[in-house]
Amino acid sequence: MRHELTPKGAIPWEDWFQNHTAMTLDEFVIWSNEQRLREKFKNVKHAKHRIVVAQKEKLIGREG
């Protein structure tokens, strides 16, 4: 999915993620494993919602 284009911006999801979180997908994978986010958010079914929850908890950056 990282190389597919976003519906609105027509940029790859990988670029969209980096623009909105200030980290690459690969950096996020390493960081999320260190933080055990998979365990923390195991009841949240969709990756998009996990990112939103992490942003709200200020675990990762957000645009703006």
Phi and psi restraints in degrees (range 20) as a CNS / XPLOR table:
assign (resid 1 and name C) (resid 2 and name N)
       (resid 2 and name CA) (resid 2 and name C) 1.0 -58.5 20.0 2
assign (resid 2 and name N) (resid 2 and name CA)
       (resid 2 and name C) (resid 3 and name N) 1.0 -27.7 20.0 2
assign (resid 2 and name C) (resid 3 and name N)
       (resid 3 and name CA) (resid 3 and name C) 1.0 -97.1 20.0 2
assign (resid 3 and name N) (resid 3 and name CA)
       (resid 3 and name C) (resid 4 and name N) 1.0 -6.7 20.0 2
assign (resid 3 and name C) (resid 4 and name N)
       (resid 4 and name CA) (resid 4 and name C) 1.0 -72.8 20.0 2
assign (resid 4 and name N) (resid 4 and name CA)
       (resid 4 and name C) (resid 5 and name N) 1.0 155.0 20.0 2
assign (resid 4 and name C) (resid 5 and name N)
       (resid 5 and name CA) (resid 5 and name C) 1.0 -85.6 20.0 2
assign (resid 5 and name N) (resid 5 and name CA)
       (resid 5 and name C) (resid 6 and name N) 1.0 145.7 20.0 2
assign (resid 5 and name C) (resid 6 and name N)
       (resid 6 and name CA) (resid 6 and name C) 1.0 -70.0 20.0 2
assign (resid 6 and name N) (resid 6 and name CA)
       (resid 6 and name C) (resid 7 and name N) 1.0 152.4 20.0 2
assign (resid 6 and name C) (resid 7 and name N)
       (resid 7 and name CA) (resid 7 and name C) 1.0 -63.7 20.0 2
assign (resid 7 and name N) (resid 7 and name CA)
       (resid 7 and name C) (resid 8 and name N) 1.0 -40.5 20.0 2
assign (resid 7 and name C) (resid 8 and name N)
       (resid 8 and name CA) (resid 8 and name C) 1.0 -93.0 20.0 2
assign (resid 8 and name N) (resid 8 and name CA)
       (resid 8 and name C) (resid 9 and name N) 1.0 -47.5 20.0 2
assign (resid 8 and name C) (resid 9 and name N)
       (resid 9 and name CA) (resid 9 and name C) 1.0 -87.6 20.0 2
assign (resid 9 and name N) (resid 9 and name CA)
       (resid 9 and name C) (resid 10 and name N) 1.0 -12.2 20.0 2
assign (resid 9 and name C) (resid 10 and name N)
       (resid 10 and name CA) (resid 10 and name C) 1.0 54.5 20.0 2
assign (resid 10 and name N) (resid 10 and name CA)
       (resid 10 and name C) (resid 11 and name N) 1.0 36.8 20.0 2
assign (resid 10 and name C) (resid 11 and name N)
       (resid 11 and name CA) (resid 11 and name C) 1.0 -117.4 20.0 2
assign (resid 11 and name N) (resid 11 and name CA)
       (resid 11 and name C) (resid 12 and name N) 1.0 156.3 20.0 2
assign (resid 11 and name C) (resid 12 and name N)
       (resid 12 and name CA) (resid 12 and name C) 1.0 -62.4 20.0 2
assign (resid 12 and name N) (resid 12 and name CA)
       (resid 12 and name C) (resid 13 and name N) 1.0 145.9 20.0 2
assign (resid 12 and name C) (resid 13 and name N)
       (resid 13 and name CA) (resid 13 and name C) 1.0 -55.8 20.0 2
assign (resid 13 and name N) (resid 13 and name CA)
       (resid 13 and name C) (resid 14 and name N) 1.0 -35.3 20.0 2
assign (resid 13 and name C) (resid 14 and name N)
       (resid 14 and name CA) (resid 14 and name C) 1.0 -58.4 20.0 2
assign (resid 14 and name N) (resid 14 and name CA)
       (resid 14 and name C) (resid 15 and name N) 1.0 -43.8 20.0 2
assign (resid 14 and name C) (resid 15 and name N)
       (resid 15 and name CA) (resid 15 and name C) 1.0 -68.5 20.0 2
assign (resid 15 and name N) (resid 15 and name CA)
       (resid 15 and name C) (resid 16 and name N) 1.0 -40.9 20.0 2
assign (resid 15 and name C) (resid 16 and name N)
       (resid 16 and name CA) (resid 16 and name C) 1.0 -58.7 20.0 2
assign (resid 16 and name N) (resid 16 and name CA)
       (resid 16 and name C) (resid 17 and name N) 1.0 -45.6 20.0 2
assign (resid 16 and name C) (resid 17 and name N)
       (resid 17 and name CA) (resid 17 and name C) 1.0 -60.8 20.0 2
assign (resid 17 and name N) (resid 17 and name CA)
       (resid 17 and name C) (resid 18 and name N) 1.0 -45.8 20.0 2
assign (resid 17 and name C) (resid 18 and name N)
       (resid 18 and name CA) (resid 18 and name C) 1.0 -64.5 20.0 2
assign (resid 18 and name N) (resid 18 and name CA)
       (resid 18 and name C) (resid 19 and name N) 1.0 -38.5 20.0 2
assign (resid 18 and name C) (resid 19 and name N)
       (resid 19 and name CA) (resid 19 and name C) 1.0 -65.4 20.0 2
assign (resid 19 and name N) (resid 19 and name CA)
       (resid 19 and name C) (resid 20 and name N) 1.0 -31.3 20.0 2
assign (resid 19 and name C) (resid 20 and name N)
       (resid 20 and name CA) (resid 20 and name C) 1.0 -94.7 20.0 2
assign (resid 20 and name N) (resid 20 and name CA)
       (resid 20 and name C) (resid 21 and name N) 1.0 -17.0 20.0 2
assign (resid 20 and name C) (resid 21 and name N)
       (resid 21 and name CA) (resid 21 and name C) 1.0 -122.8 20.0 2
assign (resid 21 and name N) (resid 21 and name CA)
       (resid 21 and name C) (resid 22 and name N) 1.0 -8.1 20.0 2
assign (resid 21 and name C) (resid 22 and name N)
       (resid 22 and name CA) (resid 22 and name C) 1.0 63.9 20.0 2
assign (resid 22 and name N) (resid 22 and name CA)
       (resid 22 and name C) (resid 23 and name N) 1.0 26.0 20.0 2
assign (resid 22 and name C) (resid 23 and name N)
       (resid 23 and name CA) (resid 23 and name C) 1.0 -149.2 20.0 2
assign (resid 23 and name N) (resid 23 and name CA)
       (resid 23 and name C) (resid 24 and name N) 1.0 154.8 20.0 2
assign (resid 23 and name C) (resid 24 and name N)
       (resid 24 and name CA) (resid 24 and name C) 1.0 -77.4 20.0 2
assign (resid 24 and name N) (resid 24 and name CA)
       (resid 24 and name C) (resid 25 and name N) 1.0 165.8 20.0 2
assign (resid 24 and name C) (resid 25 and name N)
       (resid 25 and name CA) (resid 25 and name C) 1.0 -62.2 20.0 2
assign (resid 25 and name N) (resid 25 and name CA)
       (resid 25 and name C) (resid 26 and name N) 1.0 -39.4 20.0 2
assign (resid 25 and name C) (resid 26 and name N)
       (resid 26 and name CA) (resid 26 and name C) 1.0 -65.6 20.0 2
assign (resid 26 and name N) (resid 26 and name CA)
       (resid 26 and name C) (resid 27 and name N) 1.0 -41.3 20.0 2
assign (resid 26 and name C) (resid 27 and name N)
       (resid 27 and name CA) (resid 27 and name C) 1.0 -63.0 20.0 2
assign (resid 27 and name N) (resid 27 and name CA)
       (resid 27 and name C) (resid 28 and name N) 1.0 -39.6 20.0 2
assign (resid 27 and name C) (resid 28 and name N)
       (resid 28 and name CA) (resid 28 and name C) 1.0 -64.3 20.0 2
assign (resid 28 and name N) (resid 28 and name CA)
       (resid 28 and name C) (resid 29 and name N) 1.0 -40.4 20.0 2
assign (resid 28 and name C) (resid 29 and name N)
       (resid 29 and name CA) (resid 29 and name C) 1.0 -60.8 20.0 2
assign (resid 29 and name N) (resid 29 and name CA)
       (resid 29 and name C) (resid 30 and name N) 1.0 -47.7 20.0 2
assign (resid 29 and name C) (resid 30 and name N)
       (resid 30 and name CA) (resid 30 and name C) 1.0 -61.6 20.0 2
assign (resid 30 and name N) (resid 30 and name CA)
       (resid 30 and name C) (resid 31 and name N) 1.0 -48.4 20.0 2
assign (resid 30 and name C) (resid 31 and name N)
       (resid 31 and name CA) (resid 31 and name C) 1.0 -63.3 20.0 2
assign (resid 31 and name N) (resid 31 and name CA)
       (resid 31 and name C) (resid 32 and name N) 1.0 -44.3 20.0 2
assign (resid 31 and name C) (resid 32 and name N)
       (resid 32 and name CA) (resid 32 and name C) 1.0 -65.6 20.0 2
assign (resid 32 and name N) (resid 32 and name CA)
       (resid 32 and name C) (resid 33 and name N) 1.0 -33.9 20.0 2
assign (resid 32 and name C) (resid 33 and name N)
       (resid 33 and name CA) (resid 33 and name C) 1.0 -67.3 20.0 2
assign (resid 33 and name N) (resid 33 and name CA)
       (resid 33 and name C) (resid 34 and name N) 1.0 -40.6 20.0 2
assign (resid 33 and name C) (resid 34 and name N)
       (resid 34 and name CA) (resid 34 and name C) 1.0 -63.2 20.0 2
assign (resid 34 and name N) (resid 34 and name CA)
       (resid 34 and name C) (resid 35 and name N) 1.0 -36.0 20.0 2
assign (resid 34 and name C) (resid 35 and name N)
       (resid 35 and name CA) (resid 35 and name C) 1.0 -87.1 20.0 2
assign (resid 35 and name N) (resid 35 and name CA)
       (resid 35 and name C) (resid 36 and name N) 1.0 -4.1 20.0 2
assign (resid 35 and name C) (resid 36 and name N)
       (resid 36 and name CA) (resid 36 and name C) 1.0 57.2 20.0 2
assign (resid 36 and name N) (resid 36 and name CA)
       (resid 36 and name C) (resid 37 and name N) 1.0 41.6 20.0 2
assign (resid 36 and name C) (resid 37 and name N)
       (resid 37 and name CA) (resid 37 and name C) 1.0 -64.9 20.0 2
assign (resid 37 and name N) (resid 37 and name CA)
       (resid 37 and name C) (resid 38 and name N) 1.0 -31.6 20.0 2
assign (resid 37 and name C) (resid 38 and name N)
       (resid 38 and name CA) (resid 38 and name C) 1.0 -58.6 20.0 2
assign (resid 38 and name N) (resid 38 and name CA)
       (resid 38 and name C) (resid 39 and name N) 1.0 -42.8 20.0 2
assign (resid 38 and name C) (resid 39 and name N)
       (resid 39 and name CA) (resid 39 and name C) 1.0 -69.3 20.0 2
assign (resid 39 and name N) (resid 39 and name CA)
       (resid 39 and name C) (resid 40 and name N) 1.0 -42.5 20.0 2
assign (resid 39 and name C) (resid 40 and name N)
       (resid 40 and name CA) (resid 40 and name C) 1.0 -64.8 20.0 2
assign (resid 40 and name N) (resid 40 and name CA)
       (resid 40 and name C) (resid 41 and name N) 1.0 -38.2 20.0 2
assign (resid 40 and name C) (resid 41 and name N)
       (resid 41 and name CA) (resid 41 and name C) 1.0 -110.7 20.0 2
assign (resid 41 and name N) (resid 41 and name CA)
       (resid 41 and name C) (resid 42 and name N) 1.0 26.1 20.0 2
assign (resid 41 and name C) (resid 42 and name N)
       (resid 42 and name CA) (resid 42 and name C) 1.0 -62.2 20.0 2
assign (resid 42 and name N) (resid 42 and name CA)
       (resid 42 and name C) (resid 43 and name N) 1.0 -22.6 20.0 2
assign (resid 42 and name C) (resid 43 and name N)
       (resid 43 and name CA) (resid 43 and name C) 1.0 -86.7 20.0 2
assign (resid 43 and name N) (resid 43 and name CA)
       (resid 43 and name C) (resid 44 and name N) 1.0 -7.7 20.0 2
assign (resid 43 and name C) (resid 44 and name N)
       (resid 44 and name CA) (resid 44 and name C) 1.0 -90.5 20.0 2
assign (resid 44 and name N) (resid 44 and name CA)
       (resid 44 and name C) (resid 45 and name N) 1.0 120.0 20.0 2
assign (resid 44 and name C) (resid 45 and name N)
       (resid 45 and name CA) (resid 45 and name C) 1.0 -77.6 20.0 2
assign (resid 45 and name N) (resid 45 and name CA)
       (resid 45 and name C) (resid 46 and name N) 1.0 -34.3 20.0 2
assign (resid 45 and name C) (resid 46 and name N)
       (resid 46 and name CA) (resid 46 and name C) 1.0 -110.3 20.0 2
assign (resid 46 and name N) (resid 46 and name CA)
       (resid 46 and name C) (resid 47 and name N) 1.0 139.1 20.0 2
assign (resid 46 and name C) (resid 47 and name N)
       (resid 47 and name CA) (resid 47 and name C) 1.0 -57.2 20.0 2
assign (resid 47 and name N) (resid 47 and name CA)
       (resid 47 and name C) (resid 48 and name N) 1.0 -38.8 20.0 2
assign (resid 47 and name C) (resid 48 and name N)
       (resid 48 and name CA) (resid 48 and name C) 1.0 -58.8 20.0 2
assign (resid 48 and name N) (resid 48 and name CA)
       (resid 48 and name C) (resid 49 and name N) 1.0 -41.6 20.0 2
assign (resid 48 and name C) (resid 49 and name N)
       (resid 49 and name CA) (resid 49 and name C) 1.0 -69.4 20.0 2
assign (resid 49 and name N) (resid 49 and name CA)
       (resid 49 and name C) (resid 50 and name N) 1.0 -33.7 20.0 2
assign (resid 49 and name C) (resid 50 and name N)
       (resid 50 and name CA) (resid 50 and name C) 1.0 -62.8 20.0 2
assign (resid 50 and name N) (resid 50 and name CA)
       (resid 50 and name C) (resid 51 and name N) 1.0 -40.6 20.0 2
assign (resid 50 and name C) (resid 51 and name N)
       (resid 51 and name CA) (resid 51 and name C) 1.0 -64.7 20.0 2
assign (resid 51 and name N) (resid 51 and name CA)
       (resid 51 and name C) (resid 52 and name N) 1.0 -44.1 20.0 2
assign (resid 51 and name C) (resid 52 and name N)
       (resid 52 and name CA) (resid 52 and name C) 1.0 -60.4 20.0 2
assign (resid 52 and name N) (resid 52 and name CA)
       (resid 52 and name C) (resid 53 and name N) 1.0 -44.9 20.0 2
assign (resid 52 and name C) (resid 53 and name N)
       (resid 53 and name CA) (resid 53 and name C) 1.0 -62.6 20.0 2
assign (resid 53 and name N) (resid 53 and name CA)
       (resid 53 and name C) (resid 54 and name N) 1.0 -43.9 20.0 2
assign (resid 53 and name C) (resid 54 and name N)
       (resid 54 and name CA) (resid 54 and name C) 1.0 -63.1 20.0 2
assign (resid 54 and name N) (resid 54 and name CA)
       (resid 54 and name C) (resid 55 and name N) 1.0 -38.5 20.0 2
assign (resid 54 and name C) (resid 55 and name N)
       (resid 55 and name CA) (resid 55 and name C) 1.0 -65.4 20.0 2
assign (resid 55 and name N) (resid 55 and name CA)
       (resid 55 and name C) (resid 56 and name N) 1.0 -43.4 20.0 2
assign (resid 55 and name C) (resid 56 and name N)
       (resid 56 and name CA) (resid 56 and name C) 1.0 -62.9 20.0 2
assign (resid 56 and name N) (resid 56 and name CA)
       (resid 56 and name C) (resid 57 and name N) 1.0 -33.4 20.0 2
assign (resid 56 and name C) (resid 57 and name N)
       (resid 57 and name CA) (resid 57 and name C) 1.0 -86.0 20.0 2
assign (resid 57 and name N) (resid 57 and name CA)
       (resid 57 and name C) (resid 58 and name N) 1.0 5.5 20.0 2
assign (resid 57 and name C) (resid 58 and name N)
       (resid 58 and name CA) (resid 58 and name C) 1.0 59.1 20.0 2
assign (resid 58 and name N) (resid 58 and name CA)
       (resid 58 and name C) (resid 59 and name N) 1.0 31.5 20.0 2
assign (resid 58 and name C) (resid 59 and name N)
       (resid 59 and name CA) (resid 59 and name C) 1.0 -81.3 20.0 2
assign (resid 59 and name N) (resid 59 and name CA)
       (resid 59 and name C) (resid 60 and name N) 1.0 -29.6 20.0 2
assign (resid 59 and name C) (resid 60 and name N)
       (resid 60 and name CA) (resid 60 and name C) 1.0 -133.6 20.0 2
assign (resid 60 and name N) (resid 60 and name CA)
       (resid 60 and name C) (resid 61 and name N) 1.0 158.5 20.0 2
assign (resid 60 and name C) (resid 61 and name N)
       (resid 61 and name CA) (resid 61 and name C) 1.0 -70.9 20.0 2
assign (resid 61 and name N) (resid 61 and name CA)
       (resid 61 and name C) (resid 62 and name N) 1.0 165.8 20.0 2
assign (resid 61 and name C) (resid 62 and name N)
       (resid 62 and name CA) (resid 62 and name C) 1.0 -137.9 20.0 2
assign (resid 62 and name N) (resid 62 and name CA)
       (resid 62 and name C) (resid 63 and name N) 1.0 156.0 20.0 2
assign (resid 62 and name C) (resid 63 and name N)
       (resid 63 and name CA) (resid 63 and name C) 1.0 -65.4 20.0 2
assign (resid 63 and name N) (resid 63 and name CA)
       (resid 63 and name C) (resid 64 and name N) 1.0 144.1 20.0 2
